[in-house]
Amino acid sequence: MADKTIPPFIGIRIKPFTEDLKYRGVRTLDIFVSTLLEKSGGKLPPNFVVMLPKVTISEQIETIVKFFELLENAHHLPVGSLKMEMMVETTQAIMDINGTNPLYRFIKAAQGRCIAMHFGTYDYTASCSITAKYQEMDHPVCDFAHHMTKVALAHTGIW
């Protein structure tokens, strides 16, 4: 940052907020952001984002937003400074238990902090029981997931 040589987009991918990994994800994010702010004089790099992988339920997003608020408060950052991206990597992110697409609910849960959604080809195809030999971006299940994601997010401005 001091040399102004960082890429135009920068951030960290943490562990997912699943039951078994959520504490590690929170701990990593806390250590990373605290250290970054300490070393940078309290400033985040431009376009800094946190990637939350394997999102399956809105509560995971609500939790990271609450943690963002705690970090912003603890480090005297303006409200809304911390932004996020999410990974669509599971069938639950395309269709929930009620047969609806949950992605718009995910965006609402982010309270304006989500700037992008990314598709995780390999984890998604694995969640569809497709073996590694056939896990490719042009697989028909990926086409379906891409289309569902585009339709769900078309009116949101999310990248």
N, C-alpha and C positions, 0 to 999 in steps of 0.2 A: 504494500500500500504506500509506503514511504517513497518508493522509487517509481510509483505509478505504472507498474508493469503487470498488474493483475489482469486476468481475462475479463471481458465485459460481463460475464455471468459467473458467479462463484458461490459455493455453498458447501453443505455437508449432507450426506445421506446417513441417517441414523438407523438403528435397529427398529423393526416394526413395533407398534404398540399392541402386540399380542400379549396374552397372559404371561407367557414365559419370558418375553424379551422386553417388556415395557420399562422395567426399572433400569435396564442397561441402556435403552434408548434415551431415557430422561437423564441419566448420569452422564452419558457421552455428550449430549447436547449442552448440559450445564457446564461441564469442564471445557468444552470447545469454545462456547460463546464467552464464558468468563475469562478464559485465557486470551482469546482474540481481543476482547475489549480492553483487557489489562495492557496488552502489548501495543494496541493501536490508539491509546489515549481516549478510550471510550467511544470509538467510532466503528461502525460496521462498514465493510466494503460496499461500494455501490452494487446494487442488484444482488445482494446476498440473500440466499434462500436455503431453507431446510427441506430436504426431501424425506417424506414419510412413505416408506414402502408398504406393500401388502395391506392396504386399507380395505377393511371388510365391513365396518360399521361406523356410523356417525360419531359414536362415543369416542372413538380413537382420535378423531379430528377435534372434537370438543375438548378433549384432554390436552392435546398439544397446544391449542389456543390458550387454555388456562395457564399452561406452563410458560408460553410466550409472554403472557401478561405478568407473571411472576418475575421472569427474567428482565423484562423491560423496566419494571418497577425497581428491582434490586440494583440495576445498572443505570438508572436514570435515563433510559432511552425514551424517545417519544412513543406514545401509544401507537401501535400498528407498525412499528419499525421492522419487526420480524415477520417475514413472509414465508410461504411454504409452497411446495409442489407435492403432488400425490402420485403414487404409482397404482395403475390399474393392472393387477397381477393375478387376480383370482376371479373365479366365476361369480362369487358373491358380490363383487364390485359391478358386475354387469346385470345380474338379476338377484334380487333378495328373496327371502323365504316367502314373501307375499306375491311374488311374480312381477315385481316392478323394478325398474332401474333406479338404483339408489344414488347415482352420481350427483344429481341436482341437490339432494339432501346433504351430500358430502360438501358441496360448495357452500350451501347455506350454513352448515356447521362451522365452516372456516371463518365466518364473519368478516369477509372481505380480505382475508389474508392469503388465499390461494390464488396463485398466478398461472399455474399450469397443471396439466395432468399428463402423465407419461404412461405408455403401454409397455409392460414387461412381457415380451414374447415368450421367453422360456418358462418363467414361473406360471404364466397363464396357460400355456399349452400343457404343462405338467399337471396343473389343476384340472385339466380336461382329460387326464389319463393318456396323454399322447407321449410316446416314448421319445427319447432324445434324438433318435435317428430322423424323426419327422417333425421336430420342433423348428419350424421356419416361419418367418414373418408372413409369407404368402399362403400359409395354411388356411383353409376355409374357416376354421374357428377363430382365427385372428381377424379375418375380414369381418366376421359377424361382430366381434368385440369392438373393432375400430368403428364400425358403422353405429353401433349402439352408443358408443362414447360420443361420437360426433353429434348424433341426434340429441342426446341428453344435454350436451353442453353448448349447442348451437347458439343459443340466445344469451349466453353468460359473459362472453368476452374472454373466457379462459382459453389460454393457449394450449 
